[in-house]
Amino acid sequence: GKLHRVKFTVQVTMGTEQDLREFQREYTDFLDDEDDQGAYVGRVKEMIRSNRHRLVVNINDLRHKNEKRTTKLLNEAQVELTAFQRALKDFVMTVDSAYGKQYEDFYVGLEGSFGSKHVTPRTLTSRLLGSLVCVEGIVTKCSLVRPKVVKSVHYCPATSKTIERKYTDLTSLEPFPTSAAYPTKDEDGNPYETEYGLSLYRDHQTLSIQEMPEKAPAGQLPRSVDVVLDDDLVDLAKPGDRVQVVGVYRCLPSKQGGYTSGTFRTILIACNVLVLSKEVVPTFSARDVAKIKRFAKTPRHNPFEVLARSLAPSIHGHEQVKQAVLCMLLGGVEKILDNGTRLRGDINVLLIGDPSTAKSQMLRYVLHTAPRAVTTTGRGSSGVGLTAAVTTDQETNERRLEAGAMVLADRGVVCIDEFDKMSDIDRTAIHEVMEQGRVTIAKAGIHAKLNARCSILAAANPVYGRYDEYKTPMDNIGMQDSLLSRFDLIFIVLDEMDPEHDRRISDHVLRMHRYRAVGEQDGEALPMGGGEETL
């Protein structure tokens, strides 16, 4: 049985080498599109001109031209990418042979639409192992950039011979990793000298990508995935960035005492990293623009008041608070002066007052409306969790930065409920963020500045649980002046004992649940925020 098995493996390897040449020819045909439109010939020439060695290929073009190869490339990424990269190297040699000899490898980065292979770290399951996937998420951890040896050259003075040794590990596309032994002597025991100038090294970095906070299901821990970046992809993303990583998903078997345990560590070997922009750009159609202009020109409406009224329509009253929250959601104008001073454009709002005056509901509404919002509560968050933490990496024992809630909500809104229950030590962590819009850290030999340009909407109860009318406002609020001066708008929301006022509120609540729209079934619940026209 053993002999038979050995024979079979030999056949397979020979077959793959033949197949590789076959695949390579098809990929070369795709790149060599002079007679079609010459798009990729132009891209390769542009790559040579700008002295790079990674060509970004749109997978839609490949699908358009050769659908079978594309399906193979998505499902059996390792073999196909090797063939693609060899084809690219050959093609570069035909275009400019001198440039092709400068680099050992040329890389292919992919972009475009991946269909069912476009996933988040939560939906990255075992069926995608070995496939090419596109993962979206937010970078939480980032290791230092380290060089990794790819090829070493050794010279033996006794025999005046030169040998060269190549190294591949499990994070490269080669099927078999080489041993990590570094040659020091030849078989007769003569020592080798390493020629450092002729050896090749490559940059290497690992990232952790976590799923976006707004897409994670409630009540579950956010999942994360490790990404390995090589060569020209390092340092493209920093903690807090939202990225799309295209790469091969594979597992690294770990041997302990000669046999493997059932669980493997899985990583993503990146071939392209796209940083998604922080600014959320609204997309308006021509009809939307026409409607917006018509709404702005209506003489009997003041657009600002109409917008403020339609904010959180299920809450009765609080006109001023709604106008303030609307201003906060739209944001002010950030100014950076010629001498480098930054005047923030973020508006910070504090709601303080009696219980059951819909403060938390207002926060909840903002959380679902703002394009990027992070919510925390006073007791459930520490100062380090809001700003940034320095942690020790388990594998390499290096120090690294982990971004906190405010850094992740850069260019967004942070809603803090139960603001008065926070301890003073944790509350001081917010001071710098509210005025400067950044987090500065000097801990454990790491000195770093992280951007956290976010608006803060905080809700708090007074010192005595209820607002005491016989004491001054400062005694009731009970926070330091240094913190209060950073809030632009402070609202004291009171629960007034007034029968007429209470009747209006109860009338509003009942009307929300009583009136039915045309064609609505009996007993069907009203959609949230859909009842403005019927009231």
SEDORO-948919 format. One line per 2 residues: their letters; for each residue x negated, y negated, z negated of C-alpha. Coordinates in steps of 0.001 Angstrom, whole numbers, plus 500000, padded with zeros to 6 digits. Each point is the difference from the previous one (the first is absolute). Layout:
SEDORO-948919
a> X/Y/Z | ...
END
This chain:
SEDORO-948919
gk> 500000/500000/500000 | 497158/497637/499188
lh> 498378/500266/503415 | 503281/499276/501687
rv> 500512/496907/497907 | 496556/498580/500755
kf> 500553/500537/503717 | 503286/498143/499780
tv> 498435/496934/498334 | 497325/499796/502661
qv> 502653/499999/502697 | 501911/497231/498239
tm> 496973/497714/499663 | 499069/500482/503641
gt> 503578/499317/500954 | 500102/496780/498001
eq> 496810/498746/501655 | 501582/500638/503398
dl> 503277/498434/498868 | 498128/496984/498652
re> 498532/499363/503452 | 503465/500353/501495
fq> 501519/497543/497500 | 497048/497678/500466
re> 500620/499825/503751 | 503649/499066/499438
yt> 499047/497257/497547 | 497366/498673/502423
df> 502701/499816/502690 | 502114/497963/497588
ld> 497173/497553/499223 | 498893/499682/503620
de> 503047/498099/501237 | 498375/497800/502656
dd> 502558/501023/502640 | 502961/499439/497654
qg> 499650/496611/498271 | 496529/500222/498527
ay> 501191/499219/496456 | 497695/502442/498212
vg> 497027/499378/502295 | 500373/496352/498995
rv> 500259/500950/496313 | 496857/502134/500140
ke> 498077/497168/501692 | 501300/497585/497349
mi> 498828/502444/497283 | 496508/500104/501551
rs> 499949/496205/500282 | 500898/499472/496333
nr> 497483/502698/498927 | 502477/502335/498277
hr> 500347/503770/500146 | 503679/500542/499209
lv> 502638/499831/502730 | 503601/499466/498901
vn> 502385/502017/502176 | 503742/499454/499991
in> 501610/503416/499692 | 503010/498851/502064
dl> 497738/499592/503051 | 498659/503514/499525
rh> 503532/501366/499565 | 501061/498242/503174
kn> 497162/501548/501982 | 499513/503438/498461
ek> 502741/501126/497636 | 498639/503492/499328
rt> 496647/498651/498812 | 501739/497484/497716
tk> 502033/502723/498271 | 496840/502038/499556
ll> 498105/496967/498706 | 502663/499312/497361
ne> 500182/503627/498832 | 496418/501282/500339
aq> 498118/496823/499375 | 496579/501383/499178
ve> 499182/501747/503287 | 501753/497401/502118
lt> 498299/496986/498375 | 496609/501658/500457
af> 500780/500490/503697 | 501304/496423/500307
qr> 496872/498563/498391 | 497727/502060/502222
al> 501967/498828/503036 | 499583/496393/498842
kd> 496249/500481/499590 | 499693/501475/503505
fv> 502095/497206/501430 | 497860/497331/498289
mt> 496918/501701/501457 | 501445/499649/503515
vd> 500851/496313/499417 | 496790/498962/498232
sa> 497523/502803/499297 | 497581/497840/497960
yg> 502795/499050/497582 | 501167/503611/499743
kq> 496585/501101/498719 | 499980/497382/497199
ye> 502657/501752/497945 | 500185/503631/498961
df> 503810/500089/499955 | 502813/497960/501457
yv> 503298/499960/498134 | 503617/499859/501091
gl> 502495/498046/497900 | 503706/500479/500657
eg> 503036/497743/499721 | 503558/500008/501315
sf> 503121/501917/499022 | 499512/503303/498224
gs> 503641/501037/499584 | 500423/502589/497237
kh> 496294/499714/499153 | 500472/496420/498736
vt> 500232/500641/496259 | 499528/498543/496515
pr> 497854/501741/497350 | 503198/501588/498588
tl> 500982/501721/503242 | 496445/501168/500740
ts> 500637/503726/499484 | 498213/503243/500805
rl> 501598/500327/503451 | 497887/497021/501120
lg> 496646/501575/499061 | 497712/499925/503012
sl> 502212/497509/501858 | 499405/496427/500946
vc> 502149/497768/497761 | 500656/496296/499502
ve> 500384/499134/496295 | 501335/496690/498706
gi> 499306/498781/496511 | 498240/497569/497733
vt> 496310/500308/499080 | 499632/500425/496237
kc> 496422/501198/499562 | 496905/499417/502027
sl> 496582/501599/499459 | 496642/498444/500777
vr> 498472/500476/503450 | 497310/502671/499908
pk> 497674/501163/502785 | 500161/503660/501014
vv> 497255/501834/501886 | 501008/501335/503421
ks> 496665/501002/501509 | 496592/500226/498347
vh> 496666/500258/501830 | 497030/501725/498339
yc> 496348/500086/501041 | 497491/502575/498822
pa> 496426/498568/499857 | 498339/503450/499776
ts> 501543/501392/503194 | 500895/496568/501494
kt> 503464/501241/500885 | 503230/498031/499727
ie> 503336/501527/499076 | 503384/498362/499844
rk> 502963/501145/497920 | 503646/498917/500349
yt> 502428/499947/497108 | 503781/500339/500178
dl> 502347/500321/497082 | 503713/500710/499727
ts> 500940/496386/500705 | 498609/500072/503537
le> 501793/501561/502950 | 497441/502815/500397
pf> 501559/503397/499265 | 497139/501354/497870
pt> 498315/497955/497265 | 496233/500468/499794
sa> 498173/500756/496784 | 498973/496951/498021
ay> 496444/501285/499538 | 497426/497407/501012
pt> 496885/501599/501599 | 496769/499336/498064
kd> 497667/502794/501167 | 499699/502162/503109
ed> 499775/503828/499775 | 496214/499930/499345
gn> 500465/497598/497088 | 498621/496888/501746
py> 501779/496877/498675 | 502182/497841/502244
et> 500041/496211/500068 | 503338/498317/500637
ey> 499984/497378/502753 | 502508/497549/498574
gl> 499915/497691/502994 | 501180/502732/502375
sl> 502669/501461/497707 | 503629/499027/500496
yr> 502310/498826/497237 | 503661/499144/499952
dh> 502146/497903/497667 | 502588/501833/497963
qt> 502850/498789/497782 | 503126/501443/498361
ls> 503310/498225/499405 | 503159/500944/498171
iq> 503247/499103/501731 | 503197/499862/497964
em> 503493/499791/501410 | 501524/496526/500106
pe> 501822/499115/496772 | 503203/499028/501809
ka> 500175/503346/501832 | 499346/502268/497008
pa> 503176/501632/498655 | 501035/498850/496556
gq> 498956/502114/497058 | 497053/501709/501692
lp> 496313/499288/499814 | 498599/498517/503213
rs> 497874/502519/501918 | 496589/499230/501382
vd> 497594/501549/502497 | 496209/499743/500340
vv> 498573/498686/503252 | 496432/500446/501220
ld> 498611/497202/502174 | 496806/500364/501999
dd> 497679/497719/501897 | 501689/496872/501410
lv> 503270/500431/498068 | 498535/499265/496562
dl> 500936/496772/498213 | 502984/499323/502260
ak> 502478/500079/497096 | 499805/498862/496386
pg> 502256/500799/497012 | 503455/498469/500409
dr> 500038/500141/503821 | 502819/501750/501830
vq> 498510/502293/502620 | 500839/502557/502660
vv> 497407/502748/500186 | 499871/502375/502953
gv> 498003/503143/499408 | 499726/503763/499654
yr> 501597/501492/496886 | 498054/502984/498716
cl> 499129/501899/496846 | 496602/500484/498423
ps> 499669/503495/498501 | 498211/500019/496677
kq> 498018/503111/499058 | 499541/500959/496385
gg> 497943/503084/499297 | 500249/501319/503536
yt> 503789/500032/500383 | 502399/497161/500723
sg> 502834/498935/497766 | 503412/499670/501628
tf> 500193/496225/499943 | 497849/497829/502240
rt> 499232/496332/499929 | 501499/498373/503090
il> 498606/496889/501654 | 500605/497909/503080
ia> 497052/499440/502333 | 500691/496644/501578
cn> 499413/499125/503630 | 501723/496589/499965
vl> 501047/497538/497277 | 502511/497216/500678
vl> 500533/497378/497297 | 503647/498891/499994
sk> 500415/496267/499543 | 501049/498635/496607
ev> 502380/497483/501523 | 503433/501410/500681
vp> 500946/498598/503408 | 503767/499851/500534
tf> 501221/501112/503411 | 502881/497936/501351
sa> 501847/500721/503204 | 501216/497148/502222
rd> 503543/500462/498668 | 498749/499715/496415
va> 498216/496741/500802 | 503140/498572/501589
ki> 502055/500960/496934 | 497431/498488/497634
kr> 500058/496707/501926 | 503772/499939/499982
fa> 500082/500677/496251 | 497529/497190/499342
kt> 502077/497477/501976 | 503382/500768/498355
pr> 500988/496609/498567 | 502232/501137/497152
hn> 497444/502441/498549 | 496746/499129/498345
pf> 497867/503002/501102 | 498002/499991/496763
ev> 503117/500258/497829 | 501589/502690/502191
la> 496818/502095/499858 | 499750/499535/496231
rs> 503641/501064/499567 | 499526/503136/502086
la> 497014/501047/497859 | 501140/502718/497554
ps> 503712/499474/500795 | 501120/502412/497301
ih> 498741/497633/497271 | 502379/497173/499102
gh> 498687/496460/499454 | 496306/499226/499402
eq> 499863/497631/503009 | 496732/498348/498979
vk> 498319/503304/499224 | 500959/501372/503408
qa> 498650/496906/501740 | 496723/500394/498102
vl> 499730/503697/500909 | 500705/499151/503647
cm> 497167/497447/499960 | 497728/502568/498387
ll> 500811/502619/502648 | 499289/497528/502802
gg> 496829/498772/498270 | 498274/496648/500108
ve> 497140/498903/502244 | 496514/501011/498956
ki> 497399/497286/500540 | 496264/500552/500136
ld> 498222/496658/499884 | 496756/499139/501802
ng> 497943/500416/496838 | 501305/503549/499489
tr> 502613/499278/497334 | 503069/502191/500309
lr> 503412/498629/499094 | 502350/502925/499588
gd> 503211/500245/501956 | 501566/502655/497784
in> 502882/498977/497744 | 500207/501630/496562
vl> 503388/500228/498272 | 500814/500936/496396
li> 503536/500910/498925 | 500446/499954/496228
gd> 503216/500363/498092 | 502692/502067/498382
ps> 500477/503681/500719 | 502587/501021/502636
ta> 499687/496920/502172 | 498986/501943/503148
ks> 496292/499159/499785 | 498861/503539/500783
qm> 502569/500274/502798 | 498438/496947/501624
lr> 496586/501700/499801 | 501442/503186/501455
yv> 501493/498049/502904 | 496636/498330/500767
lh> 498326/503402/499853 | 502250/501312/502782
ta> 499930/496827/502110 | 496356/498906/499992
pr> 497897/501779/502641 | 497261/500743/497477
av> 500985/500147/496361 | 498615/501883/497016
tt> 501903/500368/496734 | 498603/500547/496522
tg> 501347/499603/496490 | 498373/498353/497039
rg> 499372/503100/497905 | 499237/502310/502883
ss> 497013/498094/501333 | 496605/499135/498613
gv> 497846/497071/501049 | 497617/502333/501817
gl> 502852/501692/501867 | 501212/496625/501244
ta> 496618/498720/501215 | 497316/502626/500709
av> 498151/502802/498262 | 496456/501338/500226
tt> 500089/503798/499929 | 497441/502758/500324
dq> 500267/502258/503012 | 500272/503668/498960
et> 497949/501457/502844 | 497100/497595/500303
ne> 500121/498318/496567 | 499843/496586/501640
rr> 501881/496981/498787 | 502699/498740/502265
le> 502843/497489/500096 | 503673/500871/499891
ag> 502462/497300/500937 | 502868/499213/497613
am> 503590/498974/500616 | 499311/496326/500716
vl> 497246/500750/502499 | 502278/502468/501796
ad> 502707/497298/500169 | 497684/497529/501736
rg> 502165/497572/502057 | 503122/501316/498276
vv> 502013/499751/496787 | 499336/501571/496594
ci> 503114/500426/497856 | 499240/500342/496287
de> 502934/500901/497788 | 499909/499792/496160
fd> 497216/497438/500302 | 500218/499108/496293
km> 499225/503599/498944 | 496511/499856/501530
sd> 497134/499702/497552 | 498032/496750/500152
id> 496801/501760/501103 | 501744/501412/503068
rt> 501774/496755/500740 | 496740/498068/500279
ai> 499033/502222/502957 | 502728/498273/502019
he> 498738/496447/499429 | 497315/500082/502652
vm> 502228/501674/502595 | 502734/497403/499612
eq> 497756/497011/500611 | 497041/501184/502131
gr> 501667/502874/501816 | 497145/502409/499461
vt> 498650/502481/497467 | 496381/499708/498915
ia> 498371/502972/498328 | 496651/500262/498266
ka> 499939/503410/498337 | 497579/502928/499973
gi> 497565/498397/502403 | 502678/499247/502602
ha> 500711/496382/500843 | 502861/499627/502422
kl> 502704/497606/501146 | 503277/501448/501282
na> 502764/497995/501627 | 503346/499970/498199
rc> 501959/497152/501570 | 503411/500890/498648
si> 503037/498225/498567 | 501145/501084/496562
la> 503643/500304/498984 | 500219/500742/496279
aa> 503019/500634/497792 | 499773/499724/496215
np> 502123/499836/496878 | 499500/497252/497384
vy> 498091/500647/496783 | 503064/500876/497922
gr> 501672/502156/502662 | 502623/497309/500562
yd> 499484/496299/500672 | 500213/498062/496693
ey> 501576/496640/500774 | 498818/498438/496737
kt> 496320/500360/500854 | 497945/498221/502669
pm> 499539/501690/503402 | 496296/500580/499291
dn> 500801/501942/496818 | 502486/502129/501909
ig> 497735/500816/502920 | 497035/500830/497795
mq> 497263/500199/502649 | 496743/498081/500274
ds> 500077/496676/501800 | 497155/501120/502250
ll> 502245/502717/501431 | 503116/497857/500263
sr> 498141/497286/501905 | 499339/502530/502764
fd> 503703/500662/500571 | 501413/497414/502380
li> 503636/500633/499101 | 501238/501107/496583
fi> 503710/500745/499642 | 501708/500403/496658
vl> 503037/502185/500715 | 502647/499819/497267
de> 503017/502213/499362 | 502603/497383/499201
md> 503029/500938/497880 | 502615/498469/502280
pe> 503257/501834/500818 | 500424/498185/503332
hd> 496450/500900/501088 | 500450/503635/498964
rr> 503282/500178/501900 | 498294/498796/503190
is> 497271/502624/499643 | 502455/502854/499414
dh> 502109/498762/502929 | 496898/500087/502230
vl> 499116/503535/498885 | 503548/501283/500541
rm> 500312/498355/503411 | 496778/501677/501106
hr> 501542/503419/499331 | 503607/499256/500924
yr> 500119/498669/503531 | 499565/502368/502888
av> 498633/499261/503411 | 502073/500824/503098
ge> 500025/503739/500666 | 498348/500886/496687
qd> 501070/503200/498231 | 501731/500035/496624
ge> 497576/500103/497088 | 496860/499563/502092
al> 497223/498107/498229 | 499008/496601/501382
pm> 496548/499881/501599 | 497452/497959/498057
gg> 499772/496473/501356 | 502619/500667/502661
ge> 502945/498262/498374 | 499209/496331/500696
et> 502658/499488/502684 | 502823/501689/498096
l> 499645/497963/496818
END
